[in-house]
Amino acid sequence: MSMKVLKHNPKNFTEIWQDVYPIHAYQVDVERRLTAPMLCRVMEESAWRHAEHLELGFSHLQEKGLVWVLARLYLKIDAYPLWGDQLHVHTFPSGSDRLFCYRDFQLSDQTGKTIGEAGTSWFVIDTVARKPQSTRSYMTLESHDDLVQKHLGQLKKLPAAGGQDHSDTIRVRYQDIDINGHVNNVRYLDWMLDSFRLHFHQQHRLRELQINFLAESFYEDQLQVVYAQLNDRTFRHEIVRLSDQIAVCRAVTGWVPNADFGMRNAE
């Protein structure tokens, strides 16, 4: 991890941020493995910390009436840490354009073995009109735009689910709301994964995730959570706000049988 990330770094900021997280009992599933939503929460925590360090975090944008919003996420995971293990998260800003800022992640276990990677795209909205802002209005650092090409292909626009092999209805409650006053993005992933029955989770492990966050939802909104099965390992998901039929979130999940995932973990 010796790459040069920031073109201009007058304050000698830490360019590649690292956090080490012990895996606690409340973060794992029945097999004692870190869950995918918990993994996403951990990555966001590191992104939050690094943004604060770079003076582009929540506290800095709040002074300008702005707030970060996650737009798209790509995650590929080869092994989930177990309860008692340590997860090492490396993250760095990997580029920007007129509207979006990009951030990459590398995930490794306590031995230093890489177990996953992720790419994200973010934008900033003003807290009153909730409208996206140009990166030039708040960005103070330049990053190497060519670094974003690694995950740019996976951070693409996703189509509608195109069917309803399964459907649930959710009403947004207090615990679903985050510091920005809207549904926390990880809650959408929680609801998507909860669409699958227990026996499916017992037999499969989430390997790959692409997700688009398309609109905000708020307290008391009623949402329809659907998925359409593309093949035995791939599903297309969509969450629709029932009051206006607006899609607030779309995703594609890729799964592998637990036996195959166990072999991969043992390598």
C-alpha positions in Angstrom: 0.0 0.0 0.0 2.7 2.5 -1.0 0.8 4.1 -3.8 0.6 7.9 -4.0 -3.1 8.7 -3.7 -3.4 12.5 -3.3 -1.8 14.8 -5.9 -1.6 17.7 -3.5 -1.1 17.1 0.2 0.0 20.3 1.8 -1.0 19.3 5.3 0.6 15.8 5.2 -2.7 14.1 5.6 -2.7 10.3 6.0 -3.4 9.2 2.4 -4.4 5.6 3.1 -6.4 5.2 6.2 -6.2 2.0 8.3 -8.5 0.8 11.1 -8.4 -2.5 12.9 -11.7 -3.8 14.2 -12.1 -6.8 16.6 -15.2 -8.8 15.6 -17.7 -8.8 18.5 -20.6 -11.3 19.2 -23.2 -8.7 18.2 -21.8 -8.4 14.7 -21.9 -12.1 13.7 -24.5 -14.5 12.5 -25.4 -18.0 13.8 -22.2 -19.4 12.2 -20.2 -16.8 14.1 -19.2 -15.0 10.9 -19.3 -11.2 10.4 -22.5 -10.3 8.5 -22.4 -8.4 5.3 -24.4 -5.4 6.7 -22.0 -5.2 9.7 -19.1 -5.2 7.3 -20.6 -2.3 5.4 -21.1 -0.4 8.6 -17.5 -1.0 9.5 -16.3 0.3 6.1 -18.5 3.4 6.5 -17.0 4.0 9.9 -13.5 4.0 8.4 -14.7 6.3 5.5 -16.2 8.7 8.1 -13.0 8.8 10.2 -10.8 9.4 7.2 -13.0 12.1 5.8 -12.9 13.9 9.2 -9.1 13.5 9.1 -9.0 15.0 5.6 -11.2 17.9 6.8 -14.0 16.8 4.5 -16.0 15.0 7.1 -19.5 15.4 8.6 -18.4 18.1 11.0 -16.7 20.2 8.2 -19.6 19.9 5.7 -22.2 20.5 8.3 -20.8 24.0 8.8 -21.6 24.6 5.1 -25.1 23.1 5.2 -23.9 20.0 3.3 -23.9 16.3 4.0 -22.4 13.2 2.4 -24.7 10.7 0.7 -23.6 7.2 -0.5 -24.6 6.7 -4.1 -23.2 3.3 -5.2 -21.4 0.4 -3.6 -19.5 -2.6 -5.0 -18.3 -5.3 -2.6 -16.6 -8.5 -3.3 -15.8 -10.7 -0.3 -13.8 -14.0 -0.2 -13.9 -14.7 3.5 -15.9 -13.3 6.5 -14.0 -12.9 9.7 -15.2 -14.9 12.7 -16.1 -13.8 16.2 -12.9 -13.0 18.0 -10.9 -12.3 14.7 -9.6 -8.9 13.6 -10.6 -7.1 10.5 -8.1 -4.7 8.9 -9.7 -2.0 6.7 -7.6 0.2 4.4 -9.4 3.0 2.6 -8.5 5.9 0.4 -10.1 8.5 -1.9 -9.6 7.2 -5.4 -10.9 9.9 -7.7 -13.6 12.5 -8.4 -15.5 14.0 -11.2 -18.0 16.9 -11.5 -20.6 15.3 -9.2 -19.1 12.2 -7.5 -16.2 11.4 -5.2 -14.9 7.8 -5.2 -13.4 5.8 -2.3 -11.9 2.3 -2.4 -11.4 -0.2 0.3 -9.1 -3.2 0.9 -10.1 -5.7 3.5 -7.6 -8.1 5.1 -7.6 -10.6 8.1 -5.2 -10.5 11.1 -2.5 -12.4 9.1 -2.5 -9.7 6.4 -4.3 -11.9 3.8 -6.6 -9.9 1.6 -10.2 -11.2 2.0 -12.2 -8.6 0.1 -12.4 -5.3 -1.7 -14.9 -2.6 -2.3 -15.5 0.6 -4.3 -17.9 3.4 -3.5 -19.2 6.6 -5.0 -20.5 9.5 -3.0 -22.0 12.9 -3.6 -22.9 15.8 -1.4 -26.4 17.4 -1.0 -27.4 20.6 0.8 -29.5 19.9 3.9 -32.3 22.3 2.9 -33.2 21.6 -0.8 -31.6 18.1 -0.7 -30.0 18.8 -4.1 -26.6 17.4 -5.2 -23.7 19.9 -5.2 -20.7 20.1 -7.5 -17.5 18.7 -6.1 -15.9 22.0 -6.8 -18.1 23.6 -4.1 -16.5 21.6 -1.3 -13.5 19.6 -2.5 -10.2 20.8 -1.3 -8.0 17.8 -2.3 -7.1 16.4 -5.6 -6.8 12.6 -6.0 -5.5 10.5 -8.9 -8.6 10.0 -11.1 -7.0 7.0 -12.9 -7.2 5.0 -9.6 -11.0 4.9 -9.8 -10.9 2.8 -12.9 -10.5 -0.4 -10.9 -14.1 -0.3 -9.6 -15.8 2.1 -12.0 -17.2 -0.7 -14.1 -19.0 -2.2 -11.0 -20.3 1.2 -9.9 -22.8 1.3 -12.8 -26.5 2.1 -13.0 -28.6 -1.0 -12.2 -31.8 -1.9 -13.9 -35.2 -2.5 -12.2 -35.7 -5.9 -10.7 -37.9 -6.8 -13.6 -40.1 -9.3 -11.6 -41.3 -10.3 -8.2 -40.2 -13.7 -7.1 -40.6 -12.5 -3.5 -42.0 -9.4 -1.9 -42.2 -7.9 1.6 -43.6 -4.6 2.9 -41.7 -2.6 5.4 -42.7 0.5 7.3 -39.8 2.8 8.3 -39.3 3.1 12.0 -37.2 5.2 14.3 -34.3 2.7 14.5 -34.0 2.9 10.7 -33.2 6.6 10.7 -29.6 7.9 10.8 -27.9 11.1 11.7 -29.0 12.7 8.4 -32.6 12.1 9.1 -33.3 9.5 6.5 -33.1 5.8 6.3 -29.6 4.6 6.8 -28.2 3.0 3.6 -27.3 -0.3 5.4 -30.9 -0.8 6.4 -31.8 -1.3 2.8 -29.2 -4.1 2.6 -30.6 -5.6 5.9 -34.1 -5.7 4.3 -32.9 -7.2 1.1 -31.0 -10.0 2.8 -34.0 -10.6 5.2 -36.0 -11.4 2.1 -34.3 -14.8 1.9 -35.5 -17.6 4.1 -33.4 -19.2 6.8 -32.6 -22.3 4.8 -31.2 -20.2 1.9 -28.8 -18.4 4.3 -27.8 -21.7 5.8 -26.8 -23.0 2.4 -25.3 -19.9 0.8 -22.9 -17.0 1.5 -23.0 -13.6 -0.1 -20.0 -13.2 -2.3 -20.6 -10.1 -4.4 -22.9 -7.1 -4.1 -23.7 -4.1 -6.3 -26.1 -1.5 -5.0 -27.5 1.8 -6.1 -29.1 4.3 -3.7 -31.5 6.3 -5.8 -33.7 8.3 -3.4 -34.2 9.1 0.3 -36.9 7.6 2.4 -38.1 8.8 5.8 -39.9 7.9 9.0 -43.3 6.2 8.4 -42.6 5.6 4.7 -44.0 2.3 3.5 -41.6 0.4 1.3 -41.9 -2.7 -0.9 -38.9 -4.9 -0.9 -38.8 -7.3 -3.9 -36.3 -9.6 -5.6 -36.2 -11.4 -8.9 -34.0 -14.5 -9.3 -31.8 -14.4 -12.4 -30.2 -17.8 -11.8 -29.4 -20.1 -8.9 -26.7 -17.7 -7.6 -27.8 -14.2 -8.7 -30.7 -12.0 -7.7 -31.9 -8.6 -8.6 -33.4 -6.5 -5.8 -35.5 -3.3 -5.7 -37.0 -1.3 -2.9 -39.9 0.9 -3.9 -41.7 3.6 -1.9 -45.4 2.7 -2.2 -46.7 6.3 -1.9 -45.3 7.4 -5.2 -43.8 4.1 -6.7 -40.3 5.6 -6.7 -37.5 3.1 -6.5 -35.3 4.2 -3.6 -32.7 1.4 -4.0 -31.6 -1.3 -6.5 -29.1 -4.1 -6.1 -27.7 -7.3 -7.5 -26.4 -10.0 -5.2 -24.2 -12.9 -6.1 -24.0 -16.0 -3.8 -21.9 -19.2 -3.5 -22.8 -22.4 -1.7 -21.5 -22.5 1.9 -19.3 -25.5 1.1 -17.5 -23.6 -1.7 -17.1 -20.6 0.6 -15.6 -22.8 3.3 -13.1 -24.1 0.9 -12.1 -20.6 0.0 -11.7 -19.6 3.6 -9.4 -22.6 4.2 -7.0 -21.7 1.5 
